[in-house]
Amino acid sequence: MRFIYLLLSFVLIFGTIEAQDCFTTFKYYKAITLTPDAAIAAHTIAIPFDSKSLVDGGKLLADGSDLRVVDADCNTLPFFIQDLANRDKNILYVAIPDIDPSGLELQVYYGATTNVSSEIDGTSVFLFFDDFEDGVVDMDTWENVGSYANWEESDGKMRYTGMSGSGGIFLYVTPKVAYTSPVTFDFVAPANNNKFYGICDTGDIERVGFRYQSGAQSNDTMDIYAVLRDTINGGFFPGDFYPFIVVEREVGNIMSIAATISPSKTLIVDRFENHSNGEANYNDLVVANMEFNAIRPFFTSFGASIAVDFVGIRSTPQGFPVITTGQEVQLITSTKELSGINSFECFPNPVTNTIRFNYENPGNITLTITNNLGKQVHNQSDLQSLDISQWPAGWYIVKLKDGEKTISKKIVVNK
């Protein structure tokens, strides 16, 4: 259970201050609520996360070593994130358990008060993962199609340029994986007219690449897909504009492409997202006149090397919950800050029907109750019992104010 004790002046400066039992050495956390339309099986979810402002504010280390993700029961969850100091529209990939119809609450902790080791781990989050940090291209997990002018790992990136000229163009590299069920390809890579990415088959070199039509819509609108059946030319444009979203050229955008193959072996792309600017296309692209036995991502360039920061592949869930991020909560980390909190009680806790309050000085007090999103749901100016039998299940913060002293406690409403 978490408790809050703070002076009013601290409230004005820092917002809520709260003690906690998941960790004893972290200064802040944010609650993230996942609200589905129906139950969703365990999967890896991409959560928008402004890491840059936290690093700039001195609340989070640039390497993310003081970052943790837990569920409501304080069970740690595997996660992956990259480039924390530079991205205000970053993505926190978290491997989450089943989401029942009532939803799931996560908590993201950061700002450790002692030295801690990083728990960022892409291998525990994705089915396939490579962040190219070891400096050596792993030929057991990657393969090249055709010869290349450059293929290396350096500075945490995989850099590739296919051999051009008589050897053709748009030779490519691809991981040695094969998927027939719905999967999502996550990666960070730049694109332009001579470097791009897409989805390829495993049994042959047929593939679909996503490209720009020379600025027909805007210079940065990735608006067409090319059907490629060889490595001799730039492929064929079928005439369908897709994904038709802004993907800034020559920038390492955080991309997600979700795809599957139908029983008739047709490629279907059903989500194309640029997390770096929030643009997405959720319409289905059905690629006719091509047969795919299995799918995987590919990367190609016949000019300057395409530099890929990471590649992760995850199962695509059958539903996508609404993601709501609560306000930052500052945590109590010292015994001194905890003094005096036991003078206020809320019981029983957890509660199903009626919550009761007890306080050593019941005179001029006010009680306010907020839900886990910070919205006030109740207030009263006495310690009378409260019927909460009709309230939604979840956790709430009960805040008692007595003059300049504010004491808050977390209660859990069960059904």
Phi, psi and omega per residue, in radians:
M1 nan 2.553 -3.113
R2 -1.939 2.516 3.129
F3 -2.197 2.708 3.121
I4 -2.184 2.369 3.036
Y5 -2.484 2.159 -3.068
L6 -2.765 2.708 2.970
L7 -1.440 2.683 -3.110
L8 -1.049 -0.619 3.125
S9 -1.092 -0.601 3.096
F10 -1.190 -0.610 3.118
V11 -1.059 -0.775 -3.108
L12 -1.124 -0.554 -3.074
I13 -1.538 -0.800 -2.955
F14 -1.910 -0.226 -2.996
G15 1.458 -2.630 -3.085
T16 -1.235 2.409 3.012
I17 -2.058 2.317 -2.978
E18 -2.518 2.447 2.981
A19 -1.470 2.804 -3.040
Q20 -2.627 2.800 -3.097
D21 -2.045 -0.089 3.071
C22 -1.223 -0.755 3.127
F23 -2.426 2.710 3.124
T24 -1.945 0.005 -3.026
T25 -2.244 0.354 -3.137
F26 -2.028 2.491 -3.025
K27 -1.563 -0.464 -2.992
Y28 -2.454 2.750 2.906
Y29 -2.675 2.788 3.003
K30 -2.239 2.427 3.055
A31 -1.526 2.375 3.083
I32 -2.123 2.089 -3.095
T33 -1.830 2.258 3.101
L34 -1.885 2.047 -3.070
T35 -2.031 1.903 -3.093
P36 -1.653 2.888 2.973
D37 -1.377 -0.499 3.110
A38 -2.700 3.057 -3.132
A39 -1.037 2.489 3.129
I40 -2.266 2.307 -3.135
A41 -1.203 2.819 3.138
A42 -0.951 2.430 -3.139
H43 -2.878 3.136 3.035
T44 -1.732 2.242 -3.069
I45 -1.978 2.567 3.093
A46 -1.753 1.995 -3.060
I47 -1.932 2.144 3.069
P48 -1.028 2.394 -3.046
F49 -2.649 2.056 3.126
D50 -1.459 1.521 -3.124
S51 -1.382 -0.513 -3.061
K52 -1.078 -0.791 -3.106
S53 -1.136 -0.590 3.112
L54 -1.218 -0.712 3.090
V55 -1.163 -0.790 3.124
D56 -1.048 -0.597 -3.122
G57 -1.473 0.056 3.131
G58 1.287 0.294 -3.113
K59 -1.668 -0.273 -3.062
L60 -2.474 2.366 3.101
L61 -1.247 2.562 -3.074
A62 -1.111 -0.467 3.124
D63 -1.528 -0.049 3.092
G64 1.253 0.250 -3.108
S65 -1.170 -0.392 3.132
D66 -1.802 0.735 3.114
L67 -2.111 2.353 3.120
R68 -2.465 2.643 3.069
V69 -2.260 2.304 3.139
V70 -2.365 2.873 2.977
D71 -1.591 -3.053 -3.062
A72 -1.150 -0.323 3.107
D73 -1.710 0.246 3.099
C74 1.236 0.307 3.030
N75 -1.338 2.195 -3.133
T76 -1.221 2.499 -3.115
L77 -2.081 2.419 3.098
P78 -1.128 2.523 3.139
F79 -2.637 2.842 3.079
F80 -2.480 2.441 3.047
I81 -2.719 2.713 -3.041
Q82 -2.467 2.697 2.995
D83 0.983 0.889 -3.009
L84 -1.148 -0.578 -3.037
A85 -1.332 -0.231 -2.984
N86 -2.048 -0.084 -3.016
R87 -2.109 1.999 3.005
D88 -1.455 -0.300 3.029
K89 -2.021 1.112 -3.138
N90 -1.512 3.035 3.093
I91 -2.225 2.265 3.039
L92 -1.798 1.913 3.122
Y93 -1.558 2.152 -3.066
V94 -2.238 2.290 3.028
A95 -1.454 1.918 -3.020
I96 -1.907 2.723 3.067
P97 -1.349 -3.082 3.093
D98 -0.965 2.468 3.025
I99 -1.826 2.059 3.075
D100 -1.448 2.981 -3.052
P101 -1.015 -0.391 -3.140
S102 -1.390 -0.193 3.090
G103 1.835 -3.114 -3.099
L104 -2.493 2.381 3.090
E105 -1.880 2.264 3.009
L106 -1.980 2.785 3.043
Q107 -2.336 2.257 3.128
V108 -1.850 2.055 3.141
Y109 -1.796 2.576 3.104
Y110 -2.779 2.898 3.130
G111 1.411 1.069 -3.122
A112 -1.214 2.533 3.122
T113 -1.581 -0.135 3.075
T114 -2.300 2.931 3.114
N115 -1.169 2.238 3.127
V116 -2.312 2.759 3.135
S117 -1.640 2.611 -3.132
S118 -1.160 2.454 3.032
E119 -2.023 0.275 3.048
I120 -1.171 2.151 -2.998
D121 -2.633 1.658 -3.132
G122 -1.180 -0.496 -3.111
T123 -1.178 -0.412 3.104
S124 -1.564 -0.082 -3.043
V125 -1.879 -0.611 -3.045
F126 -1.960 2.738 3.018
L127 -1.183 -0.722 3.029
F128 -2.247 2.440 -3.121
F129 -2.659 2.426 2.998
D130 -2.635 2.161 3.092
D131 -1.911 0.099 2.972
F132 1.020 0.573 -3.107
E133 -1.574 -0.202 -3.078
D134 -1.526 -0.131 3.055
G135 1.424 0.093 -3.112
V136 -2.336 2.224 3.059
V137 -1.165 2.161 -3.110
D138 -1.479 1.805 -3.098
M139 -1.281 -0.150 3.044
D140 -1.406 -0.350 -3.109
T141 -2.034 -0.223 3.126
W142 -2.184 2.643 3.043
E143 -2.454 2.652 3.083
N144 -1.852 2.521 3.045
V145 -1.914 1.883 -3.038
G146 1.561 2.991 -3.125
S147 -1.376 2.897 -3.081
Y148 -2.430 2.666 3.074
A149 -1.528 -0.534 3.135
N150 -2.684 2.309 3.046
W151 -2.677 1.900 -3.044
E152 -2.708 2.945 2.942
E153 -2.002 2.283 3.067
S154 -2.736 2.511 3.118
D155 0.934 0.655 3.092
G156 1.265 0.396 3.130
K157 -2.363 2.603 2.935
M158 -1.628 2.187 -3.097
R159 -2.020 2.263 -3.051
Y160 -2.448 2.357 2.948
T161 -2.370 2.118 3.085
G162 -1.320 2.698 3.094
M163 -1.215 2.269 3.133
S164 -1.912 -3.020 -3.116
G165 1.523 -2.331 -3.088
S166 -1.124 -0.342 3.120
G167 -1.410 -0.055 3.137
G168 1.688 -3.042 3.087
I169 -2.275 2.882 3.112
F170 1.037 0.646 2.801
L171 -1.134 2.823 -2.955
Y172 -2.655 2.937 3.014
V173 -2.118 2.633 -3.064
T174 -2.708 2.571 3.090
P175 -1.244 2.658 -3.139
K176 -1.463 1.203 3.126
V177 -2.349 2.900 3.121
A178 -2.666 2.189 -3.106
Y179 -2.224 2.395 3.052
T180 -2.006 -0.245 3.088
S181 -1.651 2.932 -3.116
P182 -1.081 2.187 3.114
V183 -2.365 2.805 3.083
T184 -2.111 2.254 3.098
F185 -1.682 2.053 3.096
D186 -1.910 2.392 -3.135
F187 -2.891 2.886 2.992
V188 -2.139 2.086 -3.123
A189 -2.812 2.591 3.058
P190 -1.489 2.935 3.084
A191 -2.580 2.669 2.973
N192 -2.748 -2.743 -3.071
N193 -1.292 -0.347 3.137
N194 -2.067 0.140 3.016
K195 -2.456 2.351 3.135
F196 -2.819 -2.994 -3.089
Y197 -2.520 2.927 -3.129
G198 -3.126 -2.681 -3.066
I199 -2.179 2.291 -3.124
C200 -2.177 2.889 3.095
D201 -1.514 3.036 3.090
T202 -1.868 -0.504 -3.070
G203 -1.469 -0.365 3.111
D204 -2.586 -2.941 -3.074
I205 -1.811 0.269 3.050
E206 -1.172 2.413 -3.061
R207 -2.808 2.907 3.119
V208 -2.179 2.180 3.128
G209 -2.016 2.522 -3.097
F210 -1.772 2.238 -2.916
R211 -2.446 3.101 3.058
Y212 -1.833 2.493 3.106
Q213 -1.689 0.974 3.041
S214 0.914 0.671 3.045
G215 1.377 0.400 -3.121
A216 -1.054 -0.636 3.107
Q217 -1.753 -0.991 2.978
S218 -2.727 2.817 -3.063
N219 -1.049 -0.508 -3.077
D220 -1.838 0.178 3.107
T221 -1.523 1.993 3.024
M222 -1.405 1.829 -2.879
D223 -2.114 -0.112 -3.122
I224 -2.331 2.842 2.934
Y225 -2.137 2.534 -3.125
A226 -1.950 2.349 3.049
V227 -1.584 2.077 -3.100
L228 -2.031 2.215 -3.135
R229 -2.033 -0.074 3.116
D230 -2.617 -3.007 3.085
T231 -2.096 0.553 -3.100
I232 -1.794 -0.569 -3.097
N233 -2.360 -3.071 -3.052
G234 -1.469 0.095 3.092
G235 1.583 -3.127 -3.059
F236 -2.069 2.306 3.089
F237 -1.619 1.966 -3.076
P238 -1.208 -0.250 3.122
G239 1.856 -0.099 3.119
D240 -1.623 2.198 3.119
F241 -1.389 2.029 3.135
Y242 -2.835 2.410 0.112
P243 -1.453 -0.253 3.073
F244 1.053 0.816 3.042
I245 -2.309 2.824 3.134
V246 -1.360 2.134 3.038
V247 -2.282 1.713 -3.010
E248 -0.973 2.266 -3.110
R249 -1.141 2.585 3.032
E250 1.061 0.328 3.126
V251 -2.036 2.455 3.090
G252 -1.346 1.376 3.128
N253 -1.296 2.594 3.050
I254 -1.500 1.931 -3.003
M255 -1.974 2.599 2.989
S256 -2.358 2.229 3.087
I257 -2.212 2.037 3.135
A258 -1.768 2.320 -3.074
A259 -2.638 2.872 3.048
T260 -2.721 3.068 3.026
I261 -2.136 2.468 -3.100
S262 -1.376 2.961 3.072
P263 -1.000 -0.457 3.105
S264 -1.550 0.176 3.077
K265 1.230 0.497 3.060
T266 -1.569 2.395 3.095
L267 -1.362 2.280 3.086
I268 -2.198 2.111 3.034
V269 -1.806 2.106 -3.024
D270 -2.035 -0.111 3.037
R271 -2.600 2.302 3.092
F272 -2.382 1.926 -2.977
E273 -2.199 2.381 2.935
N274 -1.895 1.713 -3.088
H275 -1.177 -0.377 -3.081
S276 -1.208 -0.396 3.065
N277 -2.244 0.018 3.084
G278 1.430 0.074 -3.139
E279 -1.481 2.533 -3.093
A280 -2.718 2.702 3.012
N281 -2.195 2.030 -3.113
Y282 -1.821 0.206 3.061
N283 -1.423 2.691 3.136
D284 -1.410 2.323 2.926
L285 -1.848 2.032 3.109
V286 -1.838 2.017 -3.066
V287 -1.583 1.855 -3.094
A288 -1.435 2.807 3.010
N289 1.111 0.418 2.996
M290 -2.398 2.511 -3.133
E291 -2.050 2.190 -3.139
F292 -1.994 2.243 3.053
N293 -1.493 -0.582 3.091
A294 -2.804 2.849 -3.060
I295 -2.192 2.713 3.079
R296 -2.861 2.835 -3.140
P297 -1.469 2.766 3.012
F298 -2.433 2.812 3.141
F299 -2.380 2.392 -3.032
T300 -2.492 2.662 3.017
S301 -2.855 2.455 3.001
F302 -2.075 0.194 3.075
G303 -2.108 -2.206 3.030
A304 -1.101 2.607 -3.056
S305 -1.047 2.452 2.932
I306 -1.412 2.241 -3.072
A307 -1.896 1.957 -3.065
V308 -1.799 2.167 -3.097
D309 -1.367 -0.771 3.089
F310 -2.792 2.792 3.021
V311 -2.351 2.224 3.059
G312 -2.328 2.457 3.126
I313 -2.155 2.276 -3.111
R314 -2.349 2.733 3.055
S315 -1.180 2.415 3.077
T316 -1.452 2.175 -3.122
P317 -1.256 2.911 3.124
Q318 -1.448 -0.086 3.100
G319 -2.730 2.834 -3.096
F320 -2.222 1.995 -3.112
P321 -1.281 2.748 2.967
V322 -1.299 2.272 -3.102
I323 -1.803 2.112 3.129
T324 -2.152 2.157 3.141
T325 -1.781 2.178 3.140
G326 -1.386 3.135 -3.140
Q327 -1.290 2.718 3.075
E328 -1.155 2.378 3.073
V329 -2.026 2.230 3.064
Q330 -1.550 2.330 -2.997
L331 -1.739 2.582 3.030
I332 -1.385 2.273 -3.125
T333 -2.214 0.169 -3.141
S334 -2.299 2.713 3.112
T335 -1.109 -0.635 -3.124
K336 -1.059 -0.744 -3.121
E337 -1.164 -0.459 -3.099
L338 -1.408 -0.201 -3.050
S339 -1.099 2.385 3.050
G340 1.596 -0.132 -3.034
I341 -1.261 -0.420 -3.081
N342 -1.296 -0.051 3.113
S343 -1.305 -0.157 3.140
F344 -2.158 2.264 -3.112
E345 -2.226 2.507 2.996
C346 -2.181 2.172 -3.062
F347 -2.660 2.680 -0.145
P348 -1.219 2.813 -3.131
N349 -2.628 1.926 0.166
P350 -1.159 2.814 -3.059
V351 -2.283 2.588 3.123
T352 -2.018 -0.720 -3.035
N353 -2.051 -1.100 -3.040
T354 -2.201 2.260 3.078
I355 -1.786 2.398 3.137
R356 -2.028 2.690 -3.079
F357 -2.198 2.552 3.057
N358 -2.453 2.360 -3.126
Y359 -2.573 2.475 -3.040
E360 -1.170 -0.391 -3.108
N361 -2.305 1.414 -2.986
P362 -1.383 0.340 -3.077
G363 -1.226 -1.915 -3.039
N364 -1.517 1.459 -3.103
I365 -2.182 2.817 2.973
T366 -2.313 2.530 3.079
L367 -2.066 2.296 2.994
T368 -2.235 2.555 3.140
I369 -2.210 2.270 3.100
T370 -2.116 2.653 3.089
N371 -1.469 -3.071 -3.035
N372 -1.261 -0.078 3.047
L373 -1.754 0.072 3.110
G374 1.505 0.135 3.141
K375 -1.539 2.268 3.128
Q376 -1.228 2.280 -3.122
V377 -2.050 -0.188 -3.122
H378 -2.888 2.620 2.965
N379 -2.616 2.640 3.090
Q380 -2.739 2.809 -3.067
S381 -1.977 0.461 3.094
D382 -2.601 -3.045 -3.113
L383 -1.877 0.433 3.122
Q384 -1.102 2.552 3.084
S385 -1.051 2.703 -3.048
L386 -2.259 2.258 3.083
D387 -1.443 2.021 3.135
I388 -2.060 0.357 -3.048
S389 -1.080 -0.408 -3.126
Q390 -1.720 0.039 -3.118
W391 -1.339 2.579 3.047
P392 -1.104 2.547 3.081
A393 -1.096 2.619 3.130
G394 2.525 -3.011 3.122
W395 -1.853 2.637 -3.089
Y396 -2.386 2.739 3.055
I397 -1.907 2.119 3.054
V398 -1.718 2.091 -3.084
K399 -1.996 2.114 3.070
L400 -1.807 2.246 3.092
K401 -2.008 2.201 3.118
D402 -2.280 1.690 -3.064
G403 1.120 -2.149 3.137
E404 -1.603 -0.016 -3.139
K405 -1.706 2.342 3.067
T406 -2.186 2.254 3.086
I407 -2.165 2.300 -3.139
S408 -2.237 2.561 3.103
K409 -2.391 2.615 3.122
K410 -1.624 2.300 3.037
I411 -2.087 2.698 3.123
V412 -2.074 2.173 3.104
V413 -1.701 2.100 3.111
N414 -1.826 2.761 3.060
K415 -2.138 nan nan
